[in-house]
Amino acid sequence: MKALLYFLFFLLPFSAFSASHAVVLPPANHINVIDDFVEDELDKDSFYQHLDKDVPGTPIRFVTYVERVRTSGGFAAETTSGLLAASTLGLVPIVRNKDFKVVFRVIVNGKVITEYEYVKNVTDATSLYTLKDTELSDDLKVWVSDVLKQTTQKLKRDKALLDLIAEYKYYYGDY
């Protein structure tokens, strides 16, 4: 009986409150340097419903970008296989090993208020002729999609972002 009363008085109102007041990012400008599939992934979650590339006048920016950082062993492998590929007129592939870093930032008035970054070591082989036309592989797209879901969950609990959302609601009301 105590458990039922506890549920009715304490947990039920809280669950109704949290369901009706879901955390939503305020209108923000989205700067995406990764790939177009990231925007499709963001559209699936209601947290990002006010996120758009063309939001004029908002001081809030949600930035997603990728860095490919050379590792010391990767630089040696890329140089050696690049020389070998050039000497065989492109018959041998170029092997590259890099740290693939995905960064998610929330910037307000030019100041970073929260940032999450994830690193994955990636080795790939590419032709000398298609070196500049490389896109994200399917494995990396799946990884970025998973990382984006993790970041969304972290952003929904991020204190700095929750303070920003509360301040935004205080001055501008519900959006």
N, C-alpha and C positions, 0 to 999 in steps of 0.2 A: 504494500500500500504506500509506503514511504517513497519507494522508487517511482510509482505512478505519479504521486504528487510532485516529486522533484522534477519529473519530466514535464508535467503540465505547467508548472509555474516558472521553471528556469530554462529548460532547453527548448520547449516549443515556441515561446515568444522570440527567443534568440534566433532560431532557425527561420522563422517567418520574417524577422527583421533582416537577416542577412540575405535571404532570397530576394526580398523586395528592393534592397539597396546593394546590388551587385557593384563591384568595383569596375569602373569604366574610365579609360584614359580620356582626359579632356581633349578638345579639338587640337590636333597637333599636326605639324608638317612632317611627312615621312620622307626621309632621304635614304634611298636604297641603292647600294653600290654592288650588291651581290648578284641577284638575278631576278627575273620577273616572277618566278615561282614563289618567292618570299612574300610578295604582296598577296598572292592567292592564299597562302597559308595564314596570313594575318587576317584576311577577310573572313576566315572560318570561325574566329573567336570574337565574341561580342565585346571583349575588353578593348579591342582596337576599332570599334565601330565609328569613331570620330577621327580616325587617322586617314590622312589623304596627302597626296603629293602636292596638291594645289590649294592649300589652306592659306589664304593671305592674312598677314597681320598677326599671326599667333607667335608668341615668344617661345613656344614649346616645340622642340624638334626631337623626333625619334629616328636615330641614325643606325643603319645596319650596314656593315661593310666587312670585307675580307682582306686579310693580309697573308701573303705567302712568304714566309720567312725561311731563308736558306739555312740549312744545318751545315756544320763543318764537313761531315761525311757526304752530305748531299751535294755540296759545291764541288768536291773532288770527283764524285761520280758523274756529275753533269758535265764537268770540264773534260774528263777523259772520254766519256761516251760521245760528247759533242765533237771532239777532235776525230774520233773514230768514224762518226757519222759523216763528217765533212770529207774525210779521206776516201770513203766508199761511195761518195756522191749520194748520200742519203739512204743507202740500203740498210744500214744498221740504225736502230732507233736510239734516241737520246733518252737516257734514264735520268729521272729527276727525283730527288728526295727533299721534301720541304715540310716545314710545319705549317699547316693550314689553320689560320687563326680567324675565328668569327667573333666580331665585336658588336655588341648592342649597347647603345648609349641613349640616355635621355638628357637633353640639353635644354636649359631654360635661360634665356637672355645671354647666351654664349657661355654659360657655366655648366659644366657636367655635374648633374646631381646624382646620377647613378650609372653604373657601367658594369656589364657582364661580358667576359670573354672566355672563349673555349678554344682549346688547341688540340689538333689531331695531326699525327705524323702521317704523311701521304707519300707513297712512292708510285710513280707512273712512268710509262714509256710512251714517247710520242715521236712522230716523224719529223725530220728536219724541215719538211715542206709545210707541215700544219702546226708548227710551233706557236704561231701567233693566234691561231683560230681555236685554241683549246677552251672548252667550256667546263663547267662542273660535271663530274661524272655522276652517274645515277647513285652510286654509293655515297658520294659527298652530299648530294641533294637530300637523301634520306637522313643523313647525319645532321645536316643543317636544319631540316624540318624537326627532328627530335630535339635538337638544342633550342630551337625557337619555342617549342612547347615547354621545355624546362624553364626557359627565361620568362615566359609568360607567367608561370606559376610563381617564380621568384619576384617578378614585378608586382604581382597582386599582393604580396606581403612586404614589399620594400618600404621601409619607414619614410625615407625621403620622398618617394613618389606618393605615398598615402598622404603625407603632409601637404604636398603640392595639390593633390586632388581636393583635400579638405579646404585649403585656402581658395582654390578656384571656385568651389561650390559656395563658399562664404561670400565672395565678391560677385559672382555671376549667376548664382543659383544653379538649378539643375540644367544640364545641357543636353 
